[in-house]
């Protein structure tokens, strides 16, 4: 482990600071009522750092003493935790990563107070998860964090996407395929619901940009799916040579 840059220590030290900073920001901005630019700046910076919290890496290092980036896909999200640490650990990471998207969007809703701020914060949390500053910008693929943001913005679209994800992932036993299908369905359903007037059309930017980021992060999975070499659900992770 690099003694100069220890991600676990950095994350543990930063977490209470992020929580305190978020609470302080809500109260201070309400009291001072600064220009909207400052509200955006605070919300987006906090959203990125919230997204950057590497729960999968940290929990696997704490419980198993391993660097998750050296196992399986090298990613730090739920799927690689499932293959490396088992179902219980993966469930915890899933909830925590989902919570990052939830927290970022809710924070923006309180601090900024408009849909554009929610979209920007959700996207910054997604970017933070995929390219976290705490892990030298090596993170996950963004499904759980992106879904958490969508749950706040457009819960019906999120529910439709989840309904599409589950049967595809369980029947094919390819979590990556289920994730890709879920993203595509999320984009289509939210745009349709926005056209019907149920949600702001601005939320469409979240699913389009966020969906593009997530699918880009799955580009190696897509290649393996096309080649028939993708890892199925239940396949254990091997150490990366």
C-alpha positions as CSV (number, residue, x, y, z in Angstrom):
1,X,0.0,0.0,0.0
2,X,1.3,3.4,-0.9
3,X,2.1,5.1,2.4
4,X,1.9,8.6,0.9
5,X,-1.5,8.1,-0.8
6,X,-3.7,5.8,1.3
7,X,-7.2,5.8,-0.2
8,X,-8.8,4.2,2.9
9,X,-7.4,6.7,5.3
10,X,-8.2,9.6,2.9
11,X,-11.8,8.4,2.5
12,X,-12.3,7.8,6.3
13,X,-11.0,11.3,7.1
14,X,-13.0,12.9,4.3
15,X,-16.4,11.3,5.0
16,X,-17.2,13.2,8.2
17,X,-16.0,16.4,6.6
18,X,-18.3,15.8,3.6
19,X,-21.3,15.2,5.9
20,X,-20.5,18.3,8.0
21,X,-19.9,20.3,4.9
22,X,-23.2,19.3,3.4
23,X,-25.2,20.2,6.5
24,X,-23.3,23.5,7.0
25,X,-23.9,24.4,3.3
26,X,-27.6,24.0,3.6
27,X,-27.9,26.2,6.7
28,X,-25.3,28.8,5.7
29,X,-26.7,29.3,2.2
30,X,-30.2,29.7,3.5
31,X,-29.0,32.3,6.0
32,X,-26.8,34.2,3.7
33,X,-28.9,33.9,0.5
34,X,-26.0,34.3,-1.9
35,X,-26.3,34.5,-5.7
36,X,-27.3,31.3,-7.5
37,X,-23.8,30.8,-8.9
38,X,-22.5,30.1,-5.4
39,X,-25.3,27.8,-4.6
40,X,-24.5,25.8,-7.8
41,X,-20.7,25.8,-6.9
42,X,-21.3,24.4,-3.4
43,X,-23.8,21.8,-4.5
44,X,-21.8,20.5,-7.5
45,X,-18.4,20.3,-5.6
46,X,-20.1,18.4,-2.8
47,X,-21.9,16.2,-5.3
48,X,-18.6,15.2,-7.0
49,X,-17.0,14.4,-3.6
50,X,-20.0,12.5,-2.4
51,X,-19.9,10.4,-5.6
52,X,-16.2,9.8,-5.1
53,X,-16.6,8.0,-1.8
54,X,-15.3,4.5,-2.9
55,X,-17.5,2.3,-0.7
56,X,-16.7,-0.9,-2.5
57,X,-12.9,-0.4,-2.3
58,X,-13.0,0.8,1.3
59,X,-15.2,-2.1,2.6
60,X,-13.3,-4.8,0.8
61,X,-10.0,-3.3,2.1
62,X,-11.4,-3.1,5.6
63,X,-13.1,-6.6,5.7
64,X,-10.7,-8.6,3.4
65,X,-7.5,-6.6,3.3
66,X,-7.5,-6.5,-0.5
67,X,-7.4,-3.8,-3.2
68,X,-10.5,-4.4,-5.2
69,X,-8.9,-2.8,-8.2
70,X,-6.6,-5.8,-8.4
71,X,-9.4,-8.3,-8.7
72,X,-12.0,-9.2,-11.3
73,X,-12.9,-6.3,-13.6
74,X,-10.7,-3.9,-11.5
75,X,-13.9,-1.8,-10.9
76,X,-15.0,-0.7,-7.4
77,X,-18.8,-1.2,-7.8
78,X,-21.3,-3.7,-6.6
79,X,-20.7,-6.3,-9.4
80,X,-17.0,-6.7,-8.7
81,X,-17.7,-6.8,-4.9
82,X,-20.2,-9.6,-5.5
83,X,-17.7,-11.6,-7.4
84,X,-14.9,-10.9,-4.9
85,X,-16.6,-10.6,-1.5
86,X,-20.0,-12.3,-1.8
87,X,-23.7,-11.3,-1.7
88,X,-23.9,-9.7,1.7
89,X,-21.0,-7.3,1.0
90,X,-22.4,-6.6,-2.5
91,X,-25.8,-5.7,-1.0
92,X,-24.2,-3.2,1.4
93,X,-22.2,-1.6,-1.4
94,X,-25.3,-1.5,-3.6
95,X,-27.2,0.5,-1.0
96,X,-24.3,2.8,-0.2
97,X,-23.5,3.6,-3.9
98,X,-27.2,4.1,-4.5
99,X,-27.3,6.5,-1.6
100,X,-24.6,8.6,-3.2
101,X,-26.8,9.5,-6.1
102,X,-29.8,10.1,-3.7
103,X,-27.8,12.3,-1.4
104,X,-26.3,14.4,-4.2
105,X,-29.6,15.2,-5.9
106,X,-31.4,15.8,-2.6
107,X,-28.6,18.2,-1.6
108,X,-28.9,20.1,-4.8
109,X,-32.7,20.3,-4.4
110,X,-32.2,21.9,-1.0
111,X,-29.3,24.2,-1.9
112,X,-30.0,25.2,-5.5
113,X,-33.8,24.5,-5.7
114,X,-34.2,23.9,-9.4
115,X,-34.2,20.9,-11.8
116,X,-31.1,21.9,-13.6
117,X,-29.2,21.9,-10.3
118,X,-30.5,18.4,-9.6
119,X,-29.4,17.1,-13.0
120,X,-25.9,18.7,-12.7
121,X,-25.5,17.3,-9.2
122,X,-26.6,13.8,-10.2
123,X,-24.2,13.8,-13.1
124,X,-21.3,15.0,-11.0
125,X,-22.0,12.3,-8.4
126,X,-21.9,9.8,-11.3
127,X,-18.6,11.2,-12.6
128,X,-17.3,11.1,-9.0
129,X,-18.2,7.4,-8.7
130,X,-16.6,6.5,-12.0
131,X,-13.6,8.7,-11.7
132,X,-13.1,9.2,-7.9
133,X,-10.4,11.6,-6.7
134,X,-9.8,9.3,-3.7
135,X,-8.7,6.4,-6.0
136,X,-6.6,8.3,-8.6
137,X,-9.8,8.4,-10.8
138,X,-10.3,4.6,-11.0
139,X,-13.8,3.7,-9.9
140,X,-16.9,1.9,-11.0
141,X,-19.4,1.9,-13.9
142,X,-22.1,4.0,-12.3
143,X,-25.3,1.9,-12.4
144,X,-26.2,2.2,-8.7
145,X,-25.2,5.8,-8.2
146,X,-26.9,6.8,-11.4
147,X,-30.1,4.9,-10.4
148,X,-30.0,6.6,-7.0
149,X,-30.2,10.0,-8.7
150,X,-32.9,8.9,-11.0
151,X,-35.0,7.7,-8.0
152,X,-35.2,11.2,-6.7
153,X,-35.8,13.0,-10.0
154,X,-38.1,10.5,-11.7
155,X,-39.1,7.6,-9.5
156,X,-41.6,6.1,-12.1
157,X,-38.9,6.0,-14.8
158,X,-36.5,4.5,-12.2
159,X,-39.1,1.8,-11.4
160,X,-39.6,1.0,-15.1
161,X,-35.9,0.7,-15.6
162,X,-35.6,-1.6,-12.6
163,X,-38.4,-3.8,-13.9
164,X,-36.5,-4.1,-17.2
165,X,-33.2,-4.8,-15.6
166,X,-34.2,-7.7,-13.3
167,X,-35.6,-10.3,-15.7
168,X,-32.8,-9.6,-18.3
169,X,-30.1,-10.0,-15.7
170,X,-31.6,-13.0,-13.9
171,X,-32.6,-14.9,-17.0
172,X,-29.4,-14.2,-19.0
173,X,-27.2,-14.2,-15.8
174,X,-25.4,-11.2,-17.3
175,X,-25.5,-8.3,-15.0
176,X,-23.9,-6.1,-17.6
177,X,-26.6,-6.9,-20.2
178,X,-29.3,-6.2,-17.6
179,X,-27.6,-2.9,-16.8
180,X,-27.4,-1.8,-20.4
181,X,-31.0,-2.7,-21.1
182,X,-32.0,-0.9,-17.9
183,X,-30.2,2.3,-19.0
184,X,-31.8,2.2,-22.5
185,X,-35.3,1.7,-20.9
186,X,-34.6,4.5,-18.4
187,X,-33.8,6.9,-21.2
188,X,-36.9,5.9,-23.3
189,X,-39.3,5.9,-20.4
190,X,-38.2,9.3,-18.9
191,X,-38.3,11.0,-22.3
192,X,-41.8,9.5,-22.8
193,X,-43.0,10.6,-19.4
194,X,-41.5,14.1,-19.9
195,X,-43.4,14.3,-23.3
196,X,-46.6,13.4,-21.4
197,X,-45.9,16.3,-19.0
198,X,-45.2,14.1,-15.9
199,X,-41.6,15.2,-15.5
200,X,-39.6,18.2,-16.5
201,X,-37.9,17.8,-19.9
202,X,-34.7,19.0,-18.2
203,X,-34.4,15.6,-16.5
204,X,-34.0,14.2,-20.0
205,X,-30.5,15.5,-20.0
206,X,-29.7,13.4,-16.9
207,X,-30.7,10.1,-18.5
208,X,-29.2,10.9,-21.9
209,X,-25.8,12.1,-20.6
210,X,-25.7,9.8,-17.6
211,X,-26.8,6.9,-19.8
212,X,-24.1,7.6,-22.3
213,X,-21.5,7.7,-19.5
214,X,-22.7,4.4,-18.1
215,X,-22.8,2.6,-21.4
216,X,-19.3,3.9,-22.2
217,X,-18.1,2.4,-19.0
218,X,-19.6,-0.9,-20.1
219,X,-17.7,-0.9,-23.4
220,X,-15.5,-3.8,-22.4
221,X,-18.6,-5.8,-21.3
222,X,-20.3,-5.1,-24.6
223,X,-17.2,-6.4,-26.4
224,X,-17.2,-9.6,-24.3
225,X,-21.0,-10.0,-24.8
226,X,-20.4,-9.9,-28.6
227,X,-17.6,-12.4,-28.3
228,X,-19.5,-14.7,-26.0
229,X,-16.8,-14.4,-23.2
230,X,-18.7,-12.2,-20.7
231,X,-18.6,-13.3,-17.1
232,X,-22.0,-14.6,-15.9
233,X,-23.7,-14.0,-12.6
234,X,-22.0,-16.1,-9.9
235,X,-18.6,-16.4,-11.6
236,X,-15.9,-15.6,-9.1
237,X,-13.3,-12.9,-9.6
238,X,-9.7,-13.8,-10.3
239,X,-6.7,-11.6,-9.3
240,X,-5.5,-9.4,-12.1
241,X,-2.0,-10.4,-13.3
